Amino acid sequence: MSLRFAALPAAVILLLSLAACTGGSGGTGGSGSDEATPAAQDSNSGELATACIAGIWNLDTNDTAQATLQYLIAKGAPVTDARGDGPVVLHISSDGTATYQSGVTYEFTATTHGVGIDVQQSQIGDSQGEWGWTDSGDTIMGFTGWSNNIQITNTAQVGGTGTNFAIPLPDLGPGSAPLHVICTSETLQTRADEQPFPLNWTRG
């Protein structure tokens, strides 16, 4: 089972379903950085690109939550707030190995037909495997031999009534989806082809 690497919070699926109930229209969504062209900004060769990307990276989980919020609003979901709390850390080694550690909880608030809805998703655990540049060049990471040890828990409060639920996530991770990357000395941006917006990381 490959890691669902930095995928959208699964609560998105539930909240998007609300759009059908409220007559929301579709949209492209995304954040202001969507137009960035994947490129290793600090380098133009595989060796230098690897030197740039190697290290410890911390995901801006609040930025991810806010970008998800804008995506949901553009899709017509009646979401009013989103938060991300807790760390997501990506350790990329120049020897071709990588480790992903997650302790994040995402929370989304929505209101439909006068009923308040609070959805939380926690992603706790770690995953690891191998990475390398694809044949497309030194701006796309590919992954092999990835193992997933992340526990995903979803809870919701609908009109004050709590429930736990399972939502299948799109598998956009190592072993299933290459990642376009933009690397600078202090920042990293990653995006799978099917992701509606990029994810932003800072060097640890």
N, C-alpha and C positions, 0 to 999 in steps of 0.2 A: 504494500500500500504506500503510495507516494505521499509526501507531505503536501497538504493543501496550503502551499507557501504564500503567506501574506494575501490570502484570498479575501474577498469582501466578507464582512461579517454575515453569517447565515441569516441573521434577523432581517437582512435586506429582502429576502424572499417573502417572509411573512408580511413585511410592511408594503412591499410592492403589490401584494394581493389586495391590500386595502384600496389601492388606486382604482381597481375595477368596481369596488363598492361605492366610491365617491365620484365616479365619472371622470377621473383624471385622464389627461391626454398624455401621449408619449413625448419623449424628448431625448436629446443626446446626453445631457448632463455633463458631469466632469468638472475638472478644476482648471484654473488659469494656466497650468503648466502642461495641459494636454497637447499643445502644439509643438512641444520640444522634440527635436529630431534625435533619435538614439545615437549617441556618439560618446566615445571616451574622451572627454574634454581635455584631460591632462596629457594625452598620449595618442600616437597614431600607429603604434606597433603592438603586437601581442605581448611582448615582454614588458613594455612600459604600462600597458593596460592592466596586466596582472599586478604589477607593483602598485598601481593606483587602487585597485579594487580589494587587494589583500588587507585584512585588518578586522576590527570590530566595529559594527554599525548598529546604531540604535534607531528603530523606527519611530517616527513622529506619530504616535497613535491618535493624538487629538486631531492632527491634520487629516489622518485617514478617516476619522469619524466625521469631520466637517465636510470632507470631499464626498463621503457617502451620503451625508445629509443633502447636499446640493444635487447629487445624482437622483436621490429618491424624490425630492421636490420636483425636479424636471420630469420625472416619470409620473407625477400626479399623486404620489402617496402623501397622505395628510400628516407628515412628520414635522414636528416643531422644534426638536432639539436632538442633539447627538453628542456623546462624550466617549472618550477613550481613556482608560486608566490602567496603568501597569506597563511593564516593559515588554518589548519584543527586540531581541538582540540576535544579529546575524554575524557569525564569525567565519570569515572567508580566508582560507590559507592559500599561500602561493604554491603549496604542494598538491593542490587539486582536491582538497577536502573542505567541507563546510559544515557548520553546526548552526541550527536555528533554535533559539530558546524563547518561549512565550509565557508570559504571566499576565496577559492583558484581559480586561473586561470591557466590552463595548455596551453602551446603553443608548437606546433610542426611545423618544417620547412622541406619541401621536395622539390625535383626537379625531374621532369619526362619529357622526351622528350623536354628538354630545357625550360620547363614552371615551374616557381616557385609557390609553394603552401604553404600558412601559415594557420594553423588551430588553433583556440583558443576554449577552453571550460571553462566556469565558472561554479562553483558549489557553490551557495550561499544559506545559510539558516541553519536550525538546525532540528534535529530529536531526538526522545527519546523513551525509552521503558524499558523493563526489561531484565535482563540477569541472567544466572546461569550456573554452571558446568553441562555438560551432563553426561549421564550414563557411558561414556567412561573414565571419570576421570577428574582430575583437570588441564588438558592441553587443553581442548576444551570447548569454550564458546558457549552456545545456547541462543536464543533470543525469546521473546514473546511480544505481545502487542505493537509492534513498529509502531510509526507514523512518516511519512515523510513530512517535510516542506522545502525541498531543491529544489531550482529552478535551472535547468540546461540549459545553453544557449550555443549554438554552432555557431561560425562564421568562415568563411573561405575567404581567398583571393586567387583566382586562376588566375595567370597571371595578377594580378592587379585588378581583378573584385571581388567585395565583395558579399557575400551571407550569409544568415542565413539558418540553416538546422536542422532537427530533426533526432537524431540517438537513437534507443532503446538500453539501456544499459543492459548487463546481470545482473540479480538480484542476487547478491551475498551477500546480507546483512542480518541483524538480522531479524528473522522471516522466512528466506528462506535458509540461509546457515550458519552452525556453523563455528566458527573460531578457528583454531589451534593457540595457543599462546606460546611464549617463554618470560618469565618475569625475569628480574633482578632488582636490586635496582634502576637503572637509565634508563633502556631500556625495550621496549616492541616490540615484533615482532608478527604480525598477518598474517594469510593466510587462505583463504577459499580453499577448495579442488580444485575448478576450476580456481583459480588464478595462472598465470604462474610464479609469483615470490612473495615473502613476502613483507609486508610493515613494515617500521621501524619507531618507535616512541621513543621520549625521554620524560622523566618525566618533567612536568612543575613546 
